[in-house]
């Protein structure tokens, strides 16, 4: 309850963002369809679904005081946001084929590590698949972010979020408190990083919603303005604090 009281504005705004995104999807549901000649349609639909679930997971973790873990999910959502933006930016069908090949080849490599034969081993042209996978891998996430016009997401949320993803010194030592001459371990739920996780999750998800809406040519009907207002109002304080933290780091 302490967290919900402390971050009531952010949490209320977060929930409202989810409601608006759902309303937008429902209003434009007739525009969403899988076209087998356009693999990008399946990719965008799948990435949107994954983004919605991650968005909800951040809310659950934040409310329970698992800010560090929420940050990991938020960073993953930023990764998705960048990849989606890159795919939808231009040459979508070719980029999706590279993206899908990268996933397929990775799955094959994992299977072979455990001496298993993938179910599609004899039905896939692996020479083509490996070439496409390399084309995706050769464009770093930094360059995908630049191409998609989402460099700020990479520089702030993705790059700095690696602290929690990879448990580096800064991230791990945050669980220790020096009290007098003793060290106290802090493994229990707390408000720590809840605001940052909600902030990153909200902005990344709002960008995903915008990218998806533009891909399917949704009619916003004014919801884009409302989404912008909700996010700006709910996270104005957190955004300012986050900016100061980043500049002093």
C-alpha positions in Angstrom: 0.0 0.0 0.0 3.0 2.3 0.6 4.0 2.1 -3.0 0.4 2.7 -4.3 0.2 5.8 -2.0 3.6 7.1 -3.0 3.2 6.6 -6.7 -0.6 6.9 -7.1 -0.3 9.5 -9.9 2.1 7.3 -11.9 0.2 4.1 -11.3 -3.2 5.7 -12.2 -1.7 7.1 -15.4 -0.1 3.8 -16.2 -3.5 2.0 -16.0 -5.2 4.8 -17.9 -2.6 4.4 -20.7 -3.4 0.7 -21.0 -7.1 1.5 -21.2 -6.6 4.0 -23.9 -4.4 1.7 -25.9 -7.0 -1.1 -25.6 -9.8 1.3 -26.7 -7.7 2.3 -29.8 -7.2 -1.3 -30.7 -10.8 -2.2 -30.3 -12.0 0.7 -32.4 -9.7 -0.3 -35.3 -10.0 -4.1 -34.9 -11.3 -4.4 -38.5 -8.1 -3.0 -39.9 -5.9 -5.7 -38.3 -5.4 -8.9 -40.4 -2.7 -11.4 -41.2 -1.7 -11.3 -44.9 0.4 -14.4 -45.8 2.1 -12.4 -48.5 3.2 -9.9 -46.0 5.1 -11.5 -43.0 5.3 -8.0 -41.4 1.6 -8.3 -40.5 2.2 -11.3 -38.3 5.3 -9.8 -36.8 3.6 -6.5 -35.9 0.6 -8.4 -34.4 2.8 -10.7 -32.4 5.1 -7.9 -31.1 2.1 -5.8 -30.1 0.7 -8.7 -28.1 4.0 -9.3 -26.4 4.3 -5.6 -25.6 0.9 -5.5 -24.0 1.8 -8.4 -21.7 5.2 -6.9 -20.8 3.4 -3.6 -20.1 1.1 -5.4 -17.7 3.9 -7.3 -16.1 5.7 -4.0 -15.2 2.6 -2.8 -13.4 2.4 -6.0 -11.4 6.0 -6.0 -10.4 6.0 -2.3 -9.6 3.0 -2.5 -7.3 4.6 -5.4 -5.4 7.8 -3.5 -4.8 10.0 -5.3 -7.3 11.3 -2.3 -9.1 14.6 -3.8 -10.2 12.8 -6.7 -11.9 10.3 -4.3 -13.4 13.3 -2.4 -14.9 14.5 -5.6 -16.6 11.0 -6.1 -18.2 10.9 -2.4 -19.1 14.3 -2.7 -20.8 13.0 -5.7 -22.8 10.0 -3.7 -23.8 12.3 -0.9 -25.0 14.2 -3.5 -27.1 10.9 -4.6 -28.6 9.9 -1.0 -29.2 13.2 -0.4 -31.1 13.0 -3.6 -33.2 9.3 -2.8 -34.1 10.2 0.7 -35.1 13.0 -0.5 -37.2 10.9 -3.1 -38.9 8.1 -0.7 -39.7 10.4 2.2 -40.8 11.0 0.9 -44.3 11.6 -2.3 -46.3 9.4 -4.0 -43.7 9.0 -7.4 -45.4 12.7 -7.9 -45.9 13.5 -6.8 -42.4 10.9 -9.1 -40.9 12.4 -12.0 -42.9 15.8 -11.2 -41.4 14.3 -10.9 -37.9 12.4 -14.2 -38.2 15.5 -15.9 -39.6 17.6 -14.7 -36.6 15.1 -16.3 -34.3 14.9 -19.5 -36.2 18.7 -19.9 -36.5 19.1 -19.2 -32.7 16.5 -21.9 -31.9 18.3 -24.3 -34.2 21.6 -23.5 -32.5 20.1 -24.2 -29.1 18.7 -27.5 -30.2 22.0 -28.6 -31.6 23.7 -27.7 -28.4 21.6 -30.3 -26.7 22.0 -32.8 -29.5 18.5 -32.5 -30.7 17.2 -32.2 -34.3 14.8 -29.2 -34.9 11.4 -30.3 -36.3 12.0 -28.1 -39.4 15.6 -29.2 -40.0 14.8 -30.9 -43.4 12.2 -28.4 -44.6 14.2 -25.1 -44.3 16.8 -23.8 -46.6 19.4 -23.1 -43.9 21.9 -21.4 -46.2 19.3 -18.7 -47.0 18.2 -18.6 -43.4 21.7 -18.1 -42.0 22.4 -15.4 -44.5 19.3 -13.5 -43.5 20.0 -14.0 -39.8 23.4 -12.5 -40.3 21.9 -9.5 -42.0 19.8 -8.8 -39.0 22.6 -9.4 -36.5 25.0 -7.1 -38.4 22.7 -4.1 -37.7 23.3 -3.4 -34.0 20.4 -2.3 -31.8 22.1 1.1 -31.6 21.9 1.4 -35.4 18.3 0.0 -35.5 17.4 2.7 -32.9 19.0 5.4 -35.1 17.2 4.2 -38.2 13.9 4.1 -36.4 14.3 7.6 -35.0 14.3 6.1 -31.4 17.9 6.9 -30.3 16.7 8.4 -27.1 15.1 5.1 -26.1 18.4 3.4 -26.6 20.6 6.0 -24.9 18.5 6.4 -21.8 16.3 3.4 -21.2 18.1 0.5 -23.0 21.7 1.3 -22.3 21.3 2.4 -18.7 18.8 -0.4 -18.1 21.6 -2.9 -18.6 22.7 -2.2 -15.0 19.7 -4.3 -13.8 19.6 -6.8 -16.7 23.2 -7.8 -16.2 23.5 -7.2 -12.4 26.7 -5.1 -12.7 28.4 -3.5 -9.8 26.1 -0.5 -9.5 22.9 -2.7 -9.8 24.1 -5.4 -7.3 25.6 -3.0 -4.7 22.3 -1.1 -4.5 21.0 -4.1 -2.5 23.4 -3.2 0.3 23.0 -0.4 2.9 25.8 0.8 5.2 24.3 1.3 8.6 26.9 2.5 11.2 29.6 -0.1 11.1 27.4 -2.8 9.6 26.1 -3.8 6.2 22.5 -4.5 5.8 21.2 -6.6 2.9 18.0 -5.3 1.3 16.4 -8.2 -0.7 12.8 -7.4 0.2 10.2 -5.5 -1.8 10.6 -1.7 -1.7 9.7 1.4 -3.6 13.2 1.5 -5.1 13.1 2.1 -8.9 9.3 1.7 -9.1 9.0 5.2 -10.6 11.7 4.6 -13.2 10.3 1.3 -14.3 6.8 2.8 -14.7 8.2 5.7 -16.6 10.2 3.7 -19.0 7.4 1.1 -19.5 4.8 3.8 -20.2 6.9 5.7 -22.7 8.0 2.5 -24.5 4.5 1.2 -24.6 3.1 4.5 -25.9 5.7 4.4 -28.7 4.7 0.8 -29.5 1.1 1.8 -29.7 1.9 4.7 -32.0 4.1 2.5 -34.3 1.4 -0.2 -34.5 -1.3 2.4 -35.2 0.7 3.9 -38.0 1.4 0.5 -39.5 -2.3 -0.5 -39.6 -3.4 3.0 -40.4 -5.6 3.3 -37.3 -8.0 6.2 -36.9 -6.9 7.7 -33.6 -10.0 9.8 -33.2 -8.3 12.1 -30.7 -6.9 9.2 -28.6 -3.3 10.1 -29.6 -3.7 13.5 -27.9 -5.2 11.9 -24.8 -2.5 9.3 -24.6 0.2 12.1 -24.8 -1.6 14.1 -22.1 -1.9 11.1 -19.8 1.7 10.1 -20.1 3.0 13.6 -19.8 0.9 14.4 -16.7 1.5 11.1 -14.9 5.2 11.0 -15.4 6.3 14.7 -15.5 7.9 14.4 -12.0 9.5 11.0 -12.7 10.8 12.2 -16.1 12.4 15.2 -14.5 14.0 13.1 -11.7 15.2 10.4 -14.2 16.8 13.1 -16.4 18.7 14.5 -13.4 19.8 11.1 -12.3 21.1 10.3 -15.9 23.0 13.5 -16.2 24.7 13.1 -12.9 25.7 9.5 -13.5 
